[in-house]
Amino acid sequence: MDTLEAELALPLRAFELELTLAVGGTVALVGPSGAGKSSLLHAIAGLVRPRSGRIALGDEVWLDTARGVERKPEERRVGFVFQDYALFPHLSVRRNVEYAGRRRADAYLERFRIAHLADARPGELSGGERQRVALARALARDPAVLLLDEPLSALDAHTKASVRSELQQLLRELGLPTILVTHDFEDAAALADLVGVLVEGKVRQLASPQELVSRPRDAFVASLTGANLLHGVAGPVGDDLTAVRLDTGETVYSTDLAQGRVGVVVYPWDVSVARIHHEDSAMNAIRGEVGSLVEIGNRVRVSIGPIAAEVTAASAERLELARGGCAVATFKATATRLVELG
């Protein structure tokens, strides 16, 4: 597999997109709206021109502003799935796919189980069906690179789960350098080998999903991955423990070493819930009012003051948790990360 390398500087409305990226497997870029995610894909595809930079797939140079090299979009071997799918509304499913590559159209209509829809128009399709047509069209070009712009954002929750599973399998089978952009960390973690957090045109952290969760670089990265984020002032306690006086008044402990203002990161799955806290326990504890209870399958997401926890439905029933009642969120010092306030 060739590696896609991109080094770009692209002026945007509020800031400049500046990044260097080497893509061998699947890389997801996750971040808030307006961070520059889609602009990066457009630049790689040749739809916008960076102020300066270089884009190459192996030895094949697509852009080198220093040498005056700039291949047209149709000369770059890119398959692009746009956020709104960008299907031609006046063409049938078959004609949409054939527009990218007539020779392989039938194979991809079968591959994505949409052959029975070949004569339908995009307006007659569901969201999941439109996404499959867009993927079939992108791959009918026989691309060397795949670009996916928010591929799951237009789908309802039921459809999204099944399509995400299919896309996961497809990316493994294709083995193409792939960049997907999303605002949803869960999608990024499920689909990508590496995830980059993009903030105002710059990559804040690029790592495996597991590393982003276990060692977030700063508070923004942590919050994006679904962590509880608290603020406080840290100071050492002995050689291997840090005490943090939270802004809410409680004191918690971490095995991370830090001093001064910090973000305190705890993931919901590392939080236990109890009705009372024993004072001789070594666990961190935050008492609070139960603000919400959201049941998803056999799990319940419960908020206790500033902390969200995940417990089984049986535990929630046993603890008699109810909105407006009192409970205690407990978590270990070893599960408490301290990060910079980014």
C-alpha positions as CSV (number, residue, x, y, z in Angstrom):
1,M,0.0,0.0,0.0
2,D,1.3,3.4,-1.0
3,T,1.3,6.1,1.7
4,L,-0.6,9.4,1.1
5,E,1.5,12.3,2.4
6,A,0.0,15.8,2.7
7,E,1.7,19.0,4.0
8,L,-0.6,21.9,3.6
9,A,-1.2,25.6,4.5
10,L,-4.7,26.7,3.5
11,P,-6.2,30.0,4.5
12,L,-9.7,29.6,5.9
13,R,-12.2,32.2,7.1
14,A,-11.1,32.5,10.7
15,F,-7.7,30.8,10.7
16,E,-5.2,28.9,8.5
17,L,-5.3,25.1,8.1
18,E,-1.7,23.9,8.7
19,L,-0.9,20.2,9.0
20,T,1.4,17.4,8.0
21,L,-0.2,14.0,7.6
22,A,1.0,10.6,6.5
23,V,-1.8,8.1,5.8
24,G,-1.1,4.4,5.3
25,G,-4.3,2.8,6.8
26,T,-7.4,4.6,7.9
27,V,-7.0,8.0,9.7
28,A,-10.0,9.8,11.2
29,L,-10.0,13.5,11.8
30,V,-12.4,14.5,14.6
31,G,-13.2,17.9,15.8
32,P,-15.9,20.6,16.1
33,S,-17.6,22.2,13.1
34,G,-15.5,24.7,11.3
35,A,-12.2,23.1,12.4
36,G,-11.0,22.6,8.8
37,K,-11.8,18.9,8.4
38,S,-13.7,19.1,5.1
39,S,-11.3,21.7,3.7
40,L,-8.5,19.2,4.1
41,L,-10.4,16.6,2.0
42,H,-11.2,19.2,-0.6
43,A,-7.5,20.2,-0.9
44,I,-6.4,16.6,-1.2
45,A,-9.0,15.9,-3.9
46,G,-7.9,19.1,-5.8
47,L,-11.2,20.9,-5.3
48,V,-9.5,23.8,-3.5
49,R,-5.9,25.1,-3.8
50,P,-3.7,25.5,-0.7
51,R,-1.6,28.6,-0.3
52,S,1.4,26.2,-0.2
53,G,2.1,22.6,0.3
54,R,2.8,19.2,-1.2
55,I,0.5,16.1,-1.7
56,A,1.9,12.8,-2.9
57,L,0.8,9.2,-3.1
58,G,4.0,7.2,-2.9
59,D,6.1,8.6,-5.8
60,E,3.1,10.1,-7.5
61,V,3.1,13.9,-6.8
62,W,-0.4,15.5,-7.0
63,L,0.6,18.9,-5.7
64,D,3.9,20.7,-5.1
65,T,3.5,24.4,-5.0
66,A,7.2,25.0,-4.7
67,R,7.8,23.2,-8.0
68,G,4.6,24.4,-9.8
69,V,3.1,20.9,-9.8
70,E,-0.7,20.7,-9.6
71,R,-2.7,17.8,-11.0
72,K,-6.4,18.3,-11.9
73,P,-9.0,16.6,-9.7
74,E,-9.8,14.1,-12.3
75,E,-6.1,13.1,-12.5
76,R,-5.9,12.3,-8.8
77,R,-6.9,8.7,-8.0
78,V,-9.4,9.7,-5.3
79,G,-12.7,8.2,-4.4
80,F,-14.7,10.9,-2.5
81,V,-17.9,10.4,-0.5
82,F,-19.4,13.8,0.3
83,Q,-21.3,14.6,3.5
84,D,-24.6,15.1,1.6
85,Y,-23.5,12.3,-0.8
86,A,-23.8,14.7,-3.8
87,L,-25.7,12.2,-6.0
88,F,-27.2,13.4,-9.2
89,P,-30.9,13.7,-8.5
90,H,-32.0,13.3,-12.2
91,L,-30.0,10.1,-12.8
92,S,-30.8,6.6,-11.7
93,V,-28.7,4.7,-9.2
94,R,-27.0,2.8,-12.0
95,R,-26.2,6.0,-14.0
96,N,-24.9,7.7,-10.8
97,V,-22.4,4.8,-10.3
98,E,-21.6,4.5,-14.0
99,Y,-20.7,8.2,-14.0
100,A,-17.5,7.3,-12.1
101,G,-16.7,4.0,-13.8
102,R,-19.0,2.1,-16.2
103,R,-16.8,-1.0,-16.2
104,R,-17.1,-1.7,-12.5
105,A,-20.6,-0.4,-11.9
106,D,-22.4,-3.7,-11.8
107,A,-19.9,-5.2,-9.5
108,Y,-20.4,-2.5,-6.9
109,L,-24.1,-2.4,-7.2
110,E,-24.0,-6.1,-6.2
111,R,-21.3,-5.5,-3.6
112,F,-23.4,-2.9,-1.8
113,R,-26.7,-4.8,-2.2
114,I,-28.3,-2.1,-4.3
115,A,-28.6,-3.8,-7.6
116,H,-32.4,-4.0,-7.1
117,L,-32.4,-0.2,-6.9
118,A,-30.5,0.3,-10.1
119,D,-33.4,2.2,-11.8
120,A,-34.5,4.3,-8.8
121,R,-33.6,7.9,-8.4
122,P,-31.8,9.2,-5.3
123,G,-35.0,11.0,-4.0
124,E,-36.7,7.6,-3.7
125,L,-33.9,6.1,-1.5
126,S,-33.5,6.0,2.3
127,G,-30.4,7.6,3.9
128,G,-28.6,4.2,4.2
129,E,-29.3,3.4,0.5
130,R,-28.0,6.8,-0.6
131,Q,-24.9,6.2,1.4
132,R,-24.3,2.9,-0.3
133,V,-24.8,4.4,-3.7
134,A,-22.2,7.2,-2.9
135,L,-19.7,4.5,-1.8
136,A,-20.3,2.5,-4.9
137,R,-19.7,5.5,-7.1
138,A,-16.6,6.5,-5.2
139,L,-15.1,3.0,-5.6
140,A,-16.2,2.5,-9.2
141,R,-13.4,5.0,-10.1
142,D,-10.9,2.3,-8.9
143,P,-9.3,4.9,-6.5
144,A,-6.0,4.7,-4.8
145,V,-7.2,6.9,-1.9
146,L,-10.6,7.1,-0.2
147,L,-11.9,10.3,1.3
148,L,-15.1,10.2,3.5
149,D,-16.7,13.4,4.7
150,E,-19.0,12.7,7.7
151,P,-20.1,9.4,6.2
152,L,-22.5,8.5,9.0
153,S,-23.9,11.9,10.1
154,A,-27.0,11.9,7.9
155,L,-28.2,8.5,9.2
156,D,-30.7,7.7,12.0
157,A,-29.4,5.8,15.0
158,H,-30.7,2.4,13.8
159,T,-29.3,2.7,10.3
160,K,-26.1,4.2,11.5
161,A,-25.2,1.1,13.6
162,S,-25.6,-1.3,10.7
163,V,-23.9,1.0,8.1
164,R,-21.0,1.6,10.5
165,S,-20.4,-2.1,10.8
166,E,-20.5,-2.5,7.0
167,L,-18.1,0.4,6.5
168,Q,-15.7,-1.1,9.1
169,Q,-15.7,-4.4,7.1
170,L,-15.3,-2.5,3.8
171,L,-12.3,-0.5,5.0
172,R,-10.5,-3.7,6.2
173,E,-11.2,-5.4,2.8
174,L,-10.1,-2.4,0.6
175,G,-6.8,-1.7,2.4
176,L,-6.7,1.8,0.9
177,P,-5.2,4.9,2.5
178,T,-8.4,6.4,3.8
179,I,-9.1,9.7,5.5
180,L,-12.5,10.2,7.1
181,V,-13.7,13.3,9.0
182,T,-16.4,13.3,11.6
183,H,-17.5,15.2,14.7
184,D,-18.3,11.9,16.5
185,F,-15.4,10.2,18.4
186,E,-17.2,7.0,18.7
187,D,-17.4,6.7,14.9
188,A,-13.8,7.6,14.5
189,A,-12.7,5.1,17.1
190,A,-14.7,2.3,15.4
191,L,-13.5,2.9,11.9
192,A,-9.9,4.3,12.1
193,D,-6.5,3.0,13.0
194,L,-5.4,6.5,14.1
195,V,-7.5,9.4,15.2
196,G,-6.4,13.0,14.9
197,V,-8.1,15.8,16.9
198,L,-8.3,18.9,14.7
199,V,-8.9,22.2,16.3
200,E,-8.8,25.5,14.4
201,G,-6.8,24.0,11.5
202,K,-4.1,22.3,13.6
203,V,-3.9,18.7,14.8
204,R,-3.9,18.8,18.6
205,Q,-3.1,15.1,19.0
206,L,-2.8,12.1,16.6
207,A,-2.8,8.6,18.2
208,S,-4.7,5.4,18.4
209,P,-8.2,5.6,19.8
210,Q,-7.0,3.7,22.9
211,E,-4.2,6.2,23.5
212,L,-6.4,9.2,23.1
213,V,-8.6,7.8,25.8
214,S,-5.9,6.7,28.2
215,R,-3.5,9.6,27.6
216,P,-5.3,12.7,26.2
217,R,-3.0,15.5,25.6
218,D,-5.3,18.2,27.1
219,A,-8.7,18.9,28.4
220,F,-10.2,19.5,24.9
221,V,-9.0,16.1,23.7
222,A,-10.4,14.4,26.8
223,S,-13.8,16.0,26.5
224,L,-14.0,15.1,22.9
225,T,-13.5,11.4,23.7
226,G,-16.4,11.4,26.1
227,A,-14.7,11.9,29.5
228,N,-15.9,13.7,32.5
229,L,-13.9,16.9,32.8
230,L,-13.5,18.7,36.1
231,H,-11.3,21.7,37.0
232,G,-9.2,22.4,40.0
233,V,-5.8,23.2,41.5
234,A,-3.3,20.4,41.9
235,G,-0.5,19.9,44.4
236,P,1.8,17.0,45.3
237,V,1.0,14.7,48.2
238,G,4.1,12.5,48.8
239,D,6.2,11.1,46.0
240,D,3.5,9.4,43.9
241,L,0.2,11.1,44.5
242,T,-1.4,14.4,43.6
243,A,-4.3,16.1,45.4
244,V,-6.6,18.3,43.4
245,R,-8.9,20.8,45.1
246,L,-11.9,20.9,42.6
247,D,-13.6,24.2,41.8
248,T,-16.8,22.6,43.2
249,G,-15.1,22.2,46.7
250,E,-14.2,18.5,46.8
251,T,-10.7,17.0,46.9
252,V,-9.7,14.1,44.7
253,Y,-6.5,12.3,44.2
254,S,-4.5,11.1,41.1
255,T,-1.4,9.0,40.5
256,D,-0.5,11.5,37.8
257,L,1.9,14.2,38.9
258,A,0.9,17.8,38.4
259,Q,0.9,21.2,40.0
260,G,-1.3,24.3,39.4
261,R,-4.5,24.6,37.4
262,V,-5.4,21.3,35.8
263,G,-8.2,19.4,34.1
264,V,-9.3,16.2,35.9
265,V,-10.4,13.5,33.5
266,V,-12.5,10.5,34.5
267,Y,-14.3,8.2,32.1
268,P,-17.9,7.2,32.9
269,W,-17.1,3.5,32.8
270,D,-14.5,4.0,35.6
271,V,-17.0,5.5,37.9
272,S,-19.0,3.5,40.4
273,V,-22.2,4.6,42.1
274,A,-23.2,4.1,45.7
275,R,-25.8,5.6,48.1
276,I,-23.2,6.2,50.8
277,H,-19.5,6.6,51.0
278,H,-17.4,5.0,53.7
279,E,-14.9,7.6,55.0
280,D,-12.2,5.0,55.4
281,S,-12.3,4.2,51.7
282,A,-9.3,5.1,49.5
283,M,-11.6,5.9,46.6
284,N,-12.3,9.4,45.3
285,A,-15.8,10.4,46.1
286,I,-18.2,13.1,44.8
287,R,-21.6,13.4,46.4
288,G,-24.4,15.0,44.5
289,E,-27.9,15.0,43.3
290,V,-29.0,12.6,40.6
291,G,-29.7,14.8,37.6
292,S,-30.6,12.4,34.9
293,L,-31.0,8.7,34.3
294,V,-30.8,7.5,30.6
295,E,-31.4,3.8,30.0
296,I,-29.7,2.3,26.9
297,G,-30.3,-1.5,26.7
298,N,-29.1,-3.0,29.9
299,R,-26.9,0.0,30.9
300,V,-27.9,3.3,32.6
301,R,-26.1,6.6,32.2
302,V,-26.5,8.5,35.4
303,S,-25.4,12.0,36.2
304,I,-24.4,12.8,39.8
305,G,-23.6,16.5,40.2
306,P,-20.8,17.2,37.7
307,I,-20.0,13.4,37.1
308,A,-21.6,11.0,34.6
309,A,-21.3,7.3,35.4
310,E,-22.4,4.1,33.6
311,V,-24.0,1.3,35.6
312,T,-26.1,-1.7,34.8
313,A,-29.9,-1.4,34.8
314,A,-29.9,-4.0,37.7
315,S,-27.6,-1.8,39.8
316,A,-29.6,1.3,39.2
317,E,-32.7,-0.5,40.3
318,R,-31.0,-2.0,43.4
319,L,-29.6,1.4,44.4
320,E,-33.1,2.9,43.9
321,L,-31.6,5.7,41.9
322,A,-34.1,8.4,41.1
323,R,-33.9,11.9,39.7
324,G,-33.6,14.4,42.5
325,G,-32.2,11.8,44.9
326,C,-28.7,11.7,46.4
327,A,-25.9,9.4,45.4
328,V,-22.1,9.1,45.5
329,A,-19.8,8.7,42.5
330,T,-16.6,7.0,43.4
331,F,-13.5,6.3,41.3
332,K,-9.9,5.3,41.8
333,A,-6.8,7.6,41.8
334,T,-5.3,5.3,39.2
335,A,-8.3,6.1,36.9
336,T,-8.0,9.8,37.4
337,R,-6.0,11.6,34.7
338,L,-4.7,15.1,35.0
339,V,-4.3,17.2,31.9
340,E,-3.5,20.7,30.7
341,L,-6.4,23.0,30.2
342,G,-6.3,23.4,26.4
